[in-house]
């Protein structure tokens, strides 16, 4: 009886100790992504590998002056990250239209001047659902005018 009680306490202790170390790698991973961003700023989706996992990383940079509150800025960042991840995982349909207009004008000496204006219309449509994105970290950009949000999703556990 005493040995089984001791064994169950030992088992519970090992389980609790392993459960407490669940998120130990996230601060180190957040610092790695932050250093990677500061050395060469980027936005969009990247796949990042570490020794035991493969992550989809979505980086968003928003101008602080455009948002009246932090909660609105956080929500916009979350929706943009989900959109980027969905486009990356599910693909997108992209169409482009080019509109070319020309105008001829005469000046006082009856000289004809031709003005050519080109407008490109690019549309991107994506459908799908990206679940499981979580905010890893957010920080100020080097200039202090933009807030950078880093969202991750574990893809493969090796």
Secondary structure, DSSP 4 states (H G I P E B T S, - for coil): -HHHHHHHHHHHHHHHHHHHTTTHHHHHHHHHHHHHHHHS---EEEEEE-SSEEEEEEEEEEEGGG-SSHHHHHHHHHHHHHHHHHHHHH--EEEEEEEEEEEEEE-TT--EEEEEEEEEEEEEE--------EEEEEEE-TTSSEEEEEEEEEEEE-
